[in-house]
Amino acid sequence: MAVSWQADLSDLPTAGDKRLAVRISNDARKHVRRGHPWVFDGAVTSVTGGPAGEQSPPGTIAVVFDESRDFVGLGLWDANSPIRVTMLHRGKPATINEDFFRERLEQALDIRRNLAASSHTDGYRLINGENDQFPGLVLDKYGQTGVLKLYRAAWFPHLAMLLPLIADVTGLRHMVLRLGRNVADGECFGLHNGQTIYGEPEEPTLFREHDLRFEAHPFSGQKTGHFLDQRDNRVRVGTMSAGKSVLDMFACTGGFSVHAAAGGARSVTSVDLNASAMGTAIRNMELNKERRAVAQCDHKTIVGDAFEVMVDLQRQKRSYDIVVIDPPSFAQRQENVKAGLKAYKRLTELGLDLLNRGGVLVQASCSSRITAEMFHEAIDQVTWARRQRLIDIVRTEHAVDHPVNFAEGAYLKARFARIDG
Ligand SMILES: C[S@@+](CC[C@H](N)C(=O)[O-])C[C@H]1O[C@@H](n2cnc3c(N)ncnc32)[C@H](O)[C@@H]1O
């Protein structure tokens, strides 16, 4: 079926042929050669050429050299960002054109081949930014709808070429553009956050996750409309839930809650600060009511601050067989790491207080600045201090559609553990 374009791509700037020569320190070269995708401002030792030297527009192709003038790679220039160059390619010289991006896209689809062939799941990440060699660009798929989210303005001069290519290679019927906060603040060349690019995307849009039905909100939902990264952890919770009472903290649109109900949970309580997300959680439960287990599950939602709600539930002497804790990132910046670890510890304490004897704690972190080691150590410190013991069921990280190819690309970690005694 022909793609019906809703955005005028002819208004978009193009990168042009004038390339920037960017020289970087030998130290930075080592990182880039090892596969790191970012060159910071402090590592750039000289900039020449391009349409306007250092002031060349974001997205100008940067040819990166080291101090000995040896070729390092090719990237996207952005003078407005402390990450001056995001690497697209390293090694031998190459041409950045439609064929280059087509190959990259095909590689991304290739590692997700099993997901694409699945008749159980049609919501997953197609491009995971730097980790799929598209720095600052994410593409999520919800059924036939794609949500392209740009975290870097450097992509604008390449969109006129890239958007038709994405339509062609992915076969998506509809596409919505979302812009990260930094990007939406600047020059967007007539494009805006939540813009229909092609087709007729709907909000909500329906998709399947391991045979369960969900609605996503491509125009207005958090991130791209749903948290796809926890898909496999949600299934795991489902398989543990038969006959159990489940507390789903930071439940958002109810991913864990619906899987728990479908897995036979006796009751599920979903908690989130965001009332609209809780409304979606209720509808997501409804969407699966033709399953007897979901229809029979006693589902309650609470809109409120997780830390306060957990204290309240404890005061009411409530307790649960499974407590899921999946908060937002607590350490967006390096200086927040200490406070973030404290928050994770507090949540572990609150979770343990609400667990029945022998119950299961499922705690996750999506803070990339807090490593898996730091996260698990924080949980252990709490249990040691309380003279309690957690027996690990499993520790998980990223699913196949969220590959990780550099240290900062790893953000998700989760611990499934049974409280001993
Ligand atoms: C990482 S998302 C959770 C994703 C969800 N578990 C899922 O599977 O889709 C974090 C959620 O925490 C919510 N949130 C942020 N701060 C909160 C707070 N203080 N109390 C409760 N919820 C909060 C956000 O609204 C968001 O829905």
The ligand as an ORCA input file, in Angstrom:
! r2SCAN-3c Opt
* xyz 0 1
  C       9.606      3.433     34.326
  S       7.962      3.960     34.347
  C       7.100      2.521     34.830
  C       6.746      1.604     33.702
  C       5.753      0.544     34.044
  N       6.156     -0.257     35.171
  C       5.457     -0.344     32.861
  O       5.723     -1.551     32.922
  O       4.980      0.185     31.841
  C       7.902      4.950     35.785
  C       6.527      5.418     36.205
  O       6.657      6.035     37.493
  C       5.671      7.049     37.597
  N       6.106      7.911     38.717
  C       7.092      8.848     38.728
  N       7.253      9.324     39.970
  C       6.367      8.679     40.764
  C       6.074      8.719     42.145
  N       6.740      9.518     42.968
  N       5.100      7.921     42.618
  C       4.407      7.093     41.778
  N       4.657      7.011     40.462
  C       5.621      7.792     39.969
  C       5.627      7.672     36.245
  O       4.365      8.280     36.032
  C       5.835      6.435     35.339
  O       4.588      5.939     34.955
*
